[in-house]
Every structure is written in structure tokens, then in C-alpha cells.
């Protein structure tokens, strides 16, 4: 029997977004009462919502063309589905403080501690418990992130992606831009705004699924990320 763990944030109007990205707006577009021709109903029950949001909303994956202009042809709809359907591991960095960097040697040490190996094609998730600690507070923008050196180290291992609980894979103003550039150069990606990573610690390998929408020319996409354990 499979056990499925949801790793995705809810999407709702006014939810936090990174810096100047589009704000999320969700409004009722049609109601059942409208469809049924009911005039001046006391209540309206939604039949269709209108969504206004950016590609990089909530739990999402970045396309390679988001990393730098020289990768403009590698949009989300051109990336192989095998990048989003992989084996996964989750490493524990819950001891990290706000805006602390995660270095390559720390990832290596976390693998040894967990007795787990990073394999080619893996998705490597980094648990910092930032969502539990900071979501909805003034500290939400003070996320952890990996260094450029750690990004290179992961890329050399030919992973498909890594994933974080924060709104950016690196710390803004310190490593974030370089992390994106290295992902583009080495041809792998990352997921942001993941949740429930603490439920994966110590559980070994799992199937990771984070399929994006097929947005023509898209620079990323919200995903319903899940971890699947075969019991």
C-alpha cells in the first residue's frame, strides 16, 4: 500500500510571494445560481473561479529559461517529464537559523548521517522547518539557502533538482542569483516553497513527483509536489 505525503502549499488570495512577483487573486467567475438562472440569490456557490497569479507562485519549479537569458529556449514545456518524476531523498537541516547558508560539506555530512547516497537523477530535498517556524510571520522572508559551491557540488552529481521550503533556493543578496545561474549552466532545477519535509526525515528513499503545467514558453510553474512511499 502506498503512502503519499503532500509537499505543497495552498494557493489563496493574498498569499506571500517573492519580492515583486504578481500578487495572487482568486475571485468567483461563475456561480451555480447564475447558471440556474436564479435572480438575486441569498448565497452564491462557486462553479468557476478566476485565478490571477504568476508562474512562481507557492510550491513551484523553475524552468531552465528562468535561470539566465542564454537558456531562453529551455522553457518549462520543453523540459523532459523525467526531471519531475524521480527518486527523492530528504536531508535534515532543521538546526539552521534564519538566512544561514547550507554548504556542500554539510550536505555531504547530512548524507553520511542519514546513511543515504545522492544518485544521478535524484531530487534532493533540504528540510529546514522554515515553513513551520516562519510562515505568516515577519521572518518568512528570512529564508535559508544553499551556497554557489553547494549548487556546483549537487550539479556535478547530475541530480534532476533540489528543493527548499523557502521562497528562493539561495539567500537573496548573497547566493541566490549565482545559484540560479549554476542551475542553468549545469542543466538542473529547483523547487521552492515546499512543506512537510520534516515528515520525510529518516524515511529513506521515496518517489518524488512535482509535475508542472504545460505552459508554452513558461519560466516555471506551480506544482502539486508529493512524496510516495511504497509499503
C-alpha positions as a LaTeX table, in Angstrom:
\begin{tabular}{lrrr}
\hline
Residue & $x$ (\AA) & $y$ (\AA) & $z$ (\AA) \\
\hline
Unk1 & 0.00 & 0.00 & 0.00 \\
Unk2 & 1.32 & 3.43 & $-0.96$ \\
Unk3 & 1.74 & 6.30 & 1.49 \\
Unk4 & 1.53 & 9.75 & $-0.12$ \\
Unk5 & 2.78 & 12.88 & 1.64 \\
Unk6 & 1.67 & 16.24 & 0.28 \\
Unk7 & 4.58 & 18.69 & $-0.02$ \\
Unk8 & 2.61 & 21.62 & $-1.44$ \\
Unk9 & 1.36 & 24.91 & $-0.06$ \\
Unk10 & $-2.24$ & 26.02 & $-0.50$ \\
Unk11 & $-2.81$ & 28.72 & $-3.12$ \\
Unk12 & $-5.06$ & 31.55 & $-1.97$ \\
Unk13 & $-5.65$ & 35.27 & $-2.48$ \\
Unk14 & $-3.07$ & 37.43 & $-0.79$ \\
Unk15 & $-0.63$ & 34.62 & $-0.06$ \\
Unk16 & 3.06 & 35.57 & 0.26 \\
Unk17 & 5.01 & 35.87 & $-2.99$ \\
Unk18 & 8.66 & 36.61 & $-3.64$ \\
Unk19 & 9.51 & 40.33 & $-3.81$ \\
Unk20 & 7.75 & 41.99 & $-6.78$ \\
Unk21 & 6.19 & 38.87 & $-8.32$ \\
Unk22 & 2.46 & 39.04 & $-9.20$ \\
Unk23 & 0.09 & 39.03 & $-6.25$ \\
Unk24 & $-2.38$ & 36.15 & $-6.08$ \\
Unk25 & $-6.02$ & 36.99 & $-6.69$ \\
Unk26 & $-8.81$ & 34.39 & $-6.77$ \\
Unk27 & $-12.37$ & 35.54 & $-7.44$ \\
Unk28 & $-15.63$ & 33.79 & $-8.25$ \\
Unk29 & $-16.20$ & 33.96 & $-12.01$ \\
Unk30 & $-19.45$ & 31.97 & $-12.19$ \\
Unk31 & $-21.88$ & 30.62 & $-9.61$ \\
Unk32 & $-24.27$ & 27.69 & $-9.77$ \\
Unk33 & $-27.12$ & 30.10 & $-9.03$ \\
Unk34 & $-26.14$ & 32.16 & $-12.10$ \\
Unk35 & $-26.07$ & 29.03 & $-14.26$ \\
Unk36 & $-29.50$ & 28.03 & $-12.92$ \\
Unk37 & $-30.95$ & 31.48 & $-13.66$ \\
Unk38 & $-31.73$ & 32.31 & $-10.03$ \\
Unk39 & $-32.21$ & 36.05 & $-9.60$ \\
Unk40 & $-30.80$ & 37.79 & $-6.51$ \\
Unk41 & $-29.83$ & 34.59 & $-4.64$ \\
Unk42 & $-29.20$ & 34.86 & $-0.90$ \\
Unk43 & $-25.98$ & 32.92 & $-1.32$ \\
Unk44 & $-23.74$ & 32.17 & $-4.28$ \\
Unk45 & $-21.92$ & 28.85 & $-4.59$ \\
Unk46 & $-18.89$ & 28.87 & $-6.90$ \\
Unk47 & $-18.90$ & 26.88 & $-10.12$ \\
Unk48 & $-15.79$ & 28.53 & $-11.64$ \\
Unk49 & $-13.03$ & 30.61 & $-10.09$ \\
Unk50 & $-10.83$ & 33.08 & $-11.94$ \\
Unk51 & $-7.16$ & 32.82 & $-10.95$ \\
Unk52 & $-4.60$ & 35.59 & $-11.30$ \\
Unk53 & $-1.09$ & 34.54 & $-10.33$ \\
Unk54 & 2.49 & 34.25 & $-11.52$ \\
Unk55 & 4.23 & 31.08 & $-12.62$ \\
Unk56 & 6.42 & 31.24 & $-9.50$ \\
Unk57 & 3.55 & 31.10 & $-7.01$ \\
Unk58 & 3.54 & 28.89 & $-3.94$ \\
Unk59 & 5.11 & 25.47 & $-4.35$ \\
Unk60 & 6.65 & 25.66 & $-7.81$ \\
Unk61 & 9.50 & 24.57 & $-10.04$ \\
Unk62 & 11.74 & 26.85 & $-12.09$ \\
Unk63 & 12.34 & 26.29 & $-15.79$ \\
Unk64 & 15.87 & 26.48 & $-17.16$ \\
Unk65 & 14.95 & 29.61 & $-19.14$ \\
Unk66 & 14.33 & 31.37 & $-15.81$ \\
Unk67 & 18.00 & 30.98 & $-14.85$ \\
Unk68 & 19.53 & 33.30 & $-17.49$ \\
Unk69 & 18.75 & 34.76 & $-20.91$ \\
Unk70 & 21.10 & 32.38 & $-22.74$ \\
Unk71 & 18.74 & 29.49 & $-21.88$ \\
Unk72 & 15.66 & 31.16 & $-23.40$ \\
Unk73 & 14.74 & 28.10 & $-25.48$ \\
Unk74 & 14.54 & 25.78 & $-22.44$ \\
Unk75 & 11.06 & 26.70 & $-21.23$ \\
Unk76 & 9.00 & 24.61 & $-18.83$ \\
Unk77 & 7.06 & 22.91 & $-21.64$ \\
Unk78 & 10.29 & 21.70 & $-23.29$ \\
Unk79 & 11.85 & 20.15 & $-20.18$ \\
Unk80 & 11.63 & 16.33 & $-20.02$ \\
Unk81 & 8.96 & 14.95 & $-17.69$ \\
Unk82 & 11.60 & 12.63 & $-16.26$ \\
Unk83 & 13.03 & 15.67 & $-14.42$ \\
Unk84 & 9.81 & 15.96 & $-12.41$ \\
Unk85 & 9.24 & 12.24 & $-11.73$ \\
Unk86 & 12.28 & 10.98 & $-9.89$ \\
Unk87 & 13.63 & 9.19 & $-6.87$ \\
Unk88 & 13.99 & 11.52 & $-3.92$ \\
Unk89 & 15.83 & 11.91 & $-0.63$ \\
Unk90 & 15.38 & 14.43 & 2.17 \\
Unk91 & 18.21 & 15.72 & 4.37 \\
Unk92 & 17.86 & 17.34 & 7.79 \\
Unk93 & 18.98 & 20.96 & 8.20 \\
Unk94 & 16.41 & 21.90 & 10.82 \\
Unk95 & 19.20 & 23.19 & 13.07 \\
Unk96 & 19.90 & 26.07 & 10.67 \\
Unk97 & 18.99 & 29.60 & 11.75 \\
Unk98 & 17.33 & 32.26 & 9.62 \\
Unk99 & 19.27 & 33.23 & 6.48 \\
Unk100 & 22.02 & 30.70 & 7.21 \\
Unk101 & 23.77 & 29.17 & 4.23 \\
Unk102 & 24.00 & 25.45 & 3.56 \\
Unk103 & 27.43 & 24.38 & 2.30 \\
Unk104 & 28.49 & 21.37 & 0.24 \\
Unk105 & 30.35 & 19.71 & 3.10 \\
Unk106 & 27.21 & 20.00 & 5.24 \\
Unk107 & 25.13 & 18.25 & 2.58 \\
Unk108 & 27.78 & 15.55 & 2.39 \\
Unk109 & 27.77 & 15.19 & 6.18 \\
Unk110 & 23.95 & 15.02 & 6.23 \\
Unk111 & 24.08 & 12.19 & 3.69 \\
Unk112 & 26.54 & 10.27 & 5.87 \\
Unk113 & 24.44 & 10.85 & 8.98 \\
Unk114 & 21.32 & 9.59 & 7.19 \\
Unk115 & 23.27 & 6.73 & 5.57 \\
Unk116 & 21.95 & 7.74 & 2.19 \\
Unk117 & 23.61 & 8.46 & $-1.15$ \\
Unk118 & 22.78 & 11.09 & $-3.75$ \\
Unk119 & 22.32 & 9.33 & $-7.09$ \\
Unk120 & 22.17 & 10.60 & $-10.64$ \\
Unk121 & 18.68 & 11.89 & $-11.45$ \\
Unk122 & 17.63 & 12.34 & $-7.81$ \\
Unk123 & 15.59 & 15.18 & $-6.36$ \\
Unk124 & 17.33 & 16.28 & $-3.15$ \\
Unk125 & 15.07 & 17.99 & $-0.60$ \\
Unk126 & 16.54 & 20.13 & 2.17 \\
Unk127 & 14.45 & 20.23 & 5.34 \\
Unk128 & 14.91 & 23.36 & 7.46 \\
Unk129 & 11.41 & 23.50 & 9.02 \\
Unk130 & 11.24 & 27.08 & 7.78 \\
Unk131 & 7.57 & 26.77 & 6.93 \\
Unk132 & 6.66 & 25.69 & 10.47 \\
Unk133 & 8.95 & 28.25 & 12.05 \\
Unk134 & 8.19 & 31.31 & 9.97 \\
Unk135 & 5.21 & 31.13 & 7.60 \\
Unk136 & 2.84 & 34.01 & 8.30 \\
Unk137 & 5.42 & 35.86 & 10.41 \\
Unk138 & 7.90 & 38.68 & 9.80 \\
Unk139 & 10.63 & 36.05 & 9.48 \\
Unk140 & 9.14 & 34.36 & 6.41 \\
Unk141 & 11.42 & 36.40 & 4.11 \\
Unk142 & 14.50 & 35.39 & 6.12 \\
Unk143 & 14.91 & 32.03 & 4.47 \\
Unk144 & 17.88 & 29.71 & 4.41 \\
Unk145 & 19.62 & 28.91 & 1.13 \\
Unk146 & 22.47 & 26.96 & $-0.38$ \\
Unk147 & 25.80 & 28.38 & $-1.48$ \\
Unk148 & 27.02 & 28.58 & $-5.06$ \\
Unk149 & 29.65 & 25.99 & $-4.16$ \\
Unk150 & 26.95 & 23.61 & $-2.87$ \\
Unk151 & 24.97 & 24.17 & $-6.08$ \\
Unk152 & 28.01 & 23.21 & $-8.18$ \\
Unk153 & 28.54 & 20.15 & $-5.96$ \\
Unk154 & 24.95 & 18.98 & $-6.48$ \\
Unk155 & 25.08 & 19.73 & $-10.21$ \\
Unk156 & 28.22 & 17.65 & $-10.71$ \\
Unk157 & 26.27 & 14.72 & $-9.24$ \\
Unk158 & 23.79 & 15.16 & $-12.12$ \\
Unk159 & 20.69 & 15.44 & $-9.97$ \\
Unk160 & 17.39 & 16.46 & $-11.56$ \\
Unk161 & 16.57 & 19.04 & $-8.92$ \\
Unk162 & 16.82 & 20.09 & $-5.31$ \\
Unk163 & 14.03 & 21.55 & $-3.22$ \\
Unk164 & 13.68 & 24.03 & $-0.36$ \\
Unk165 & 10.95 & 25.31 & 1.95 \\
Unk166 & 11.87 & 28.94 & 1.33 \\
Unk167 & 10.89 & 31.40 & $-1.42$ \\
Unk168 & 14.33 & 31.21 & $-3.06$ \\
Unk169 & 16.98 & 28.47 & $-3.38$ \\
Unk170 & 19.81 & 30.74 & $-2.28$ \\
Unk171 & 19.87 & 33.59 & 0.21 \\
Unk172 & 18.86 & 36.80 & $-1.64$ \\
Unk173 & 21.72 & 39.27 & $-1.93$ \\
Unk174 & 24.26 & 36.59 & $-1.07$ \\
Unk175 & 23.97 & 33.43 & $-3.19$ \\
Unk176 & 20.57 & 33.40 & $-4.88$ \\
Unk177 & 21.49 & 34.83 & $-8.30$ \\
Unk178 & 24.56 & 32.62 & $-8.57$ \\
Unk179 & 22.56 & 29.53 & $-7.58$ \\
Unk180 & 20.16 & 30.18 & $-10.46$ \\
Unk181 & 23.00 & 30.72 & $-12.95$ \\
Unk182 & 24.72 & 27.49 & $-11.92$ \\
Unk183 & 21.49 & 25.50 & $-12.26$ \\
Unk184 & 21.14 & 26.85 & $-15.80$ \\
Unk185 & 24.75 & 26.11 & $-16.67$ \\
Unk186 & 24.60 & 22.53 & $-15.38$ \\
Unk187 & 21.06 & 21.81 & $-16.60$ \\
Unk188 & 19.16 & 21.05 & $-13.42$ \\
Unk189 & 16.49 & 22.92 & $-11.47$ \\
Unk190 & 14.94 & 23.52 & $-8.06$ \\
Unk191 & 11.60 & 23.60 & $-6.25$ \\
Unk192 & 10.66 & 26.36 & $-3.82$ \\
Unk193 & 8.02 & 26.75 & $-1.09$ \\
Unk194 & 7.80 & 23.07 & $-0.21$ \\
Unk195 & 6.15 & 21.96 & 3.05 \\
Unk196 & 6.05 & 18.85 & 5.26 \\
Unk197 & 9.68 & 17.94 & 4.58 \\
Unk198 & 10.04 & 17.07 & 8.27 \\
Unk199 & 7.76 & 14.07 & 7.59 \\
Unk200 & 10.37 & 12.65 & 5.20 \\
Unk201 & 13.39 & 12.74 & 7.52 \\
Unk202 & 14.74 & 9.30 & 8.35 \\
Unk203 & 12.35 & 7.57 & 5.93 \\
Unk204 & 14.93 & 6.76 & 3.24 \\
Unk205 & 14.23 & 6.93 & $-0.47$ \\
Unk206 & 10.86 & 7.76 & $-1.98$ \\
Unk207 & 9.28 & 8.59 & $-5.31$ \\
Unk208 & 9.17 & 12.36 & $-5.82$ \\
Unk209 & 6.58 & 13.83 & $-8.18$ \\
Unk210 & 6.32 & 17.54 & $-8.95$ \\
Unk211 & 4.73 & 17.87 & $-12.38$ \\
Unk212 & 4.43 & 21.41 & $-13.82$ \\
Unk213 & 1.67 & 22.80 & $-16.01$ \\
Unk214 & 2.50 & 22.70 & $-19.72$ \\
Unk215 & 2.81 & 26.47 & $-20.12$ \\
Unk216 & 4.06 & 27.36 & $-23.60$ \\
Unk217 & 7.31 & 29.26 & $-23.19$ \\
Unk218 & 6.85 & 29.24 & $-19.41$ \\
Unk219 & 9.63 & 30.17 & $-16.99$ \\
Unk220 & 8.25 & 27.92 & $-14.26$ \\
Unk221 & 5.01 & 26.51 & $-12.91$ \\
Unk222 & 3.13 & 25.81 & $-9.70$ \\
Unk223 & 3.22 & 22.08 & $-8.92$ \\
Unk224 & 1.42 & 19.63 & $-6.62$ \\
Unk225 & 4.57 & 18.12 & $-5.18$ \\
Unk226 & 4.26 & 14.77 & $-3.40$ \\
Unk227 & 6.47 & 12.07 & $-1.91$ \\
Unk228 & 5.30 & 8.49 & $-2.41$ \\
Unk229 & 6.47 & 5.62 & $-0.21$ \\
Unk230 & 5.86 & 2.03 & $-1.25$ \\
Unk231 & 4.96 & $-0.02$ & 1.84 \\
\hline
\end{tabular}
